[in-house]
Every structure is written in C-alpha cells, then in structure tokens.
Amino acid sequence: MKLDQFFPYRIMALAEAVSRSIAQVYESRFGLSRDEWRVLATLADTGPLKAVVLAEQTHLNKMQISRALKRMEDVGLIVRKDDPDDGRAYIVSLLPAGQALHRKIVPMVAAREQYLLEELDESTRETLERAIDTVHERARKLTRQG
C-alpha cells in the first residue's frame, strides 16, 4: 500500500490543506488559533454551551479546549459561568467582543470556502456533500462497533 494513495491519508491531507488555507484568515489577521476559531464559530452558531459539549462539538480534547477557553477568556471573547445543574462544570458564552470578532471573520472565511469550491458545479458539490456525509457516518459506525 502506498500511503499517498491510502484513503484516510488522502482525507487527512485534504483536511489539513483546506484548514491551513482558511486558518490564514483568523490566525494572521486576528491572532486566533484553529482551536479558538472552532470554539468561536460553534458558540456563535449554538449560543452558550457546557464546556464538555463544546469540546465534543469542536472535536477538541480536554487540554485543547481548556487552553482555547483560557486564552479566549483572557482576551475578553468568552465568559465561563458555573453550571447551576453541575457544580463541577461550567457554561461558556460569547461576549460581545467575541460576537463582533465572529462577524468580522465569517465573510472572509466564507470567501475562501467559496474559492475552494467554485470550480465544482452544483451537481458535483451535492455529490461531494453526500459522499462526505456517507463516509463520515460509516466511520462513526465502525467506531461504535469497535
């Protein structure tokens, strides 16, 4: 087997290339890490979340989410409040500065996403979306099966 032809490797390489091309916006212009961007985008989309749920939704481990939240709290983008239902947990919310930053970044990353996909016609995009969803679900199924 050649690694550069192995499906999981190709998907990882594609994900990294796409992620780096988008990350240039929020890293160089706004000083956010990839993990911080994931937190910002998720909270902007969902509203306040328990930190553990936020970690799950962003696919970040405990250390990654902890570091991202610490830095974002230090610069005034988020606030953490004790979870009234669980004394060991907390709920994370975007502050107005975080919401404003998200509004600034979204048009720029959306433009990069559009550039990446504009060579694909609508039918190909739809096929790509279905293929991604199908492979993702089958991977989750294999993970559940062990």
LOVEXDO-899779 format. One record per residue (C-alpha): residue in three letters; x, y, z. Coordinates in steps of 0.001 Angstrom, whole numbers, plus 500000, padded with zeros to 6 digits. Example, Ala and Ser with C-alpha at 12.3 -4.5 7.8 and 13.67 -1.06 7.14 Angstrom:
2
rest	c1	c2	c3
ALA	512300	495500	507800 $
SER	513670	498940	507140 $
This chain:
146
rest	c1	c2	c3
MET	500000	500000	500000 $
LYS	501233	503478	499148 $
LEU	500470	505977	501877 $
ASP	499710	508804	499445 $
GLN	497002	506602	497863 $
PHE	495528	505390	501184 $
PHE	492049	506927	501602 $
PRO	492407	508020	505262 $
TYR	495730	509676	504494 $
ARG	494313	511497	501469 $
ILE	491357	512769	503523 $
MET	493708	513943	506293 $
ALA	495967	515699	503787 $
LEU	492967	517384	502163 $
ALA	491572	518452	505540 $
GLU	494939	519901	506556 $
ALA	495368	521795	503281 $
VAL	491844	523227	503448 $
SER	492184	524067	507133 $
ARG	495519	525844	506623 $
SER	494122	527871	503719 $
ILE	491230	529056	505886 $
ALA	493344	529451	509037 $
GLN	495428	532126	507348 $
VAL	492479	534477	507850 $
TYR	491835	534029	511553 $
GLU	495427	533323	512574 $
SER	497338	536076	510803 $
ARG	494659	538764	510831 $
PHE	493022	538114	514181 $
GLY	495508	536054	516202 $
LEU	493169	533114	516775 $
SER	494363	529530	516804 $
ARG	492453	526836	514940 $
ASP	491026	525579	518232 $
GLU	489919	529082	519246 $
TRP	488254	529581	515871 $
ARG	486332	526335	516314 $
VAL	485133	527467	519742 $
LEU	484191	530928	518453 $
ALA	482300	529561	515444 $
THR	480495	526917	517479 $
LEU	479370	529315	520198 $
ALA	478245	531849	517589 $
ASP	476149	529120	515978 $
THR	474722	527457	519085 $
GLY	474781	530001	521859 $
PRO	476011	529111	525368 $
LEU	477164	525533	525869 $
LYS	478525	523361	528628 $
ALA	482274	523111	528171 $
VAL	482088	519331	527757 $
VAL	479524	519687	524964 $
LEU	481621	522392	523348 $
ALA	484616	520032	523368 $
GLU	482540	517308	521711 $
GLN	481129	519610	519050 $
THR	484528	521078	518169 $
HIS	486280	517673	518251 $
LEU	488827	519027	520744 $
ASN	490230	517097	523684 $
LYS	490166	518397	527272 $
MET	493588	520018	527058 $
GLN	492873	521728	523730 $
ILE	489522	523082	524883 $
SER	490974	524221	528203 $
ARG	493790	526163	526530 $
ALA	491463	527721	523959 $
LEU	488946	528789	526589 $
LYS	491638	530196	528880 $
ARG	493126	532371	526169 $
MET	489731	533467	524846 $
GLU	488639	534385	528356 $
ASP	491882	536294	528957 $
VAL	491321	538446	525851 $
GLY	487631	539034	526593 $
LEU	485968	536909	523897 $
ILE	484121	534467	526153 $
VAL	482903	534091	529698 $
ARG	482657	530912	531766 $
LYS	479971	530604	534417 $
ASP	479329	527797	536859 $
ASP	476737	525318	535639 $
PRO	473830	525511	538102 $
ASP	472982	521851	537380 $
ASP	476524	520515	537877 $
GLY	478930	522073	540351 $
ARG	481944	520584	538556 $
ALA	481054	522019	535146 $
TYR	480648	525416	533588 $
ILE	478809	527030	530710 $
VAL	480669	529017	528079 $
SER	479180	532050	526309 $
LEU	480458	534532	523775 $
LEU	480856	538082	524988 $
PRO	480005	540998	522671 $
ALA	483667	541214	521616 $
GLY	483557	537547	520594 $
GLN	480363	538075	518643 $
ALA	481859	541094	516878 $
LEU	485022	539177	516026 $
HIS	482963	536325	514604 $
ARG	481026	538774	512398 $
LYS	484330	540142	511061 $
ILE	485839	536742	510317 $
VAL	482875	534932	508757 $
PRO	482769	536842	505439 $
MET	486491	536264	504966 $
VAL	486435	532532	505654 $
ALA	483247	532175	503608 $
ALA	485025	533796	500660 $
ARG	487865	531293	500987 $
GLU	485400	528418	501188 $
GLN	483684	529730	498066 $
TYR	487031	529910	496255 $
LEU	487838	526310	497188 $
LEU	484518	525040	495842 $
GLU	483811	527350	492893 $
GLU	485414	525009	490347 $
LEU	482794	522379	491218 $
ASP	479406	522601	489525 $
GLU	476272	522286	491674 $
SER	475809	518590	490939 $
THR	479408	517813	491884 $
ARG	479075	519820	495090 $
GLU	475932	517915	496021 $
THR	477675	514619	495272 $
LEU	480657	515682	497372 $
GLU	478384	516618	500292 $
ARG	476589	513263	500106 $
ALA	479888	511389	499867 $
ILE	481316	513210	502893 $
ASP	478166	512518	504913 $
THR	478119	508841	503916 $
VAL	481790	508191	504702 $
HIS	481507	510131	507972 $
GLU	478521	508089	509102 $
ARG	480202	504803	508170 $
ALA	483333	505831	510087 $
ARG	481200	506607	513167 $
LYS	479501	503228	512764 $
LEU	482852	501415	512685 $
THR	483999	503377	515748 $
ARG	480848	502385	517667 $
GLN	481326	498737	516678 $
GLY	484902	498737	517906 $
